[in-house]
Amino acid sequence: MTRSYETGRLLKCLLTRQAIKTTLNYLSETNGELHYFLHNYWAENPMVMDGSTDADEWLVRLASTPWTKVQDPRRSSVVSAAAAAAVLNGEREVSPREVAERIMRLREHIAKEMTEDLSRIGSDNIDVLKRTLAKTFAETKLPE
């Protein structure tokens, strides 16, 4: 395995983890059932940042998970009495594929933003060198 392959794999894992965290945050406010499902799925299937984790494979496993019943009545995002009763009876189902698609769309968006940020690395490096030079001159004591 080449270094660039390992770096790419680690970067994709990092992007995916950030997309999962952002999705969880969004779902906590908008869709209690999906949030509950994703939170539990991620706890049971953690994505370890050790270079051996394949983020795409993690997403494939998530997307291929069958529809899942959510059994936490405290997280219902549906306000009707019938929906509330369905939640209490464990009859509300969520689509793991929908969750995976949300994560992938967000991962792509984050990657585009990161590409813009990475294009500034050259100028950031020049800034670091300028600050280092300024600090060196400020700390250098001249002989008296």
ABEGO torsion letter per residue (X at the ends): XBAAAAAAAAAAAAAAAAAAAAAAAAAAAABAAAAAAAAAAAAABBBBBAGABBAAAAAAAAAABBBBBBABAAABABABAAAAAAAAAGABBBBAAAAAAAAAAAAAAAAAAAAAAAAAAAAAAAAAAAAAAAAAAAABBBBX
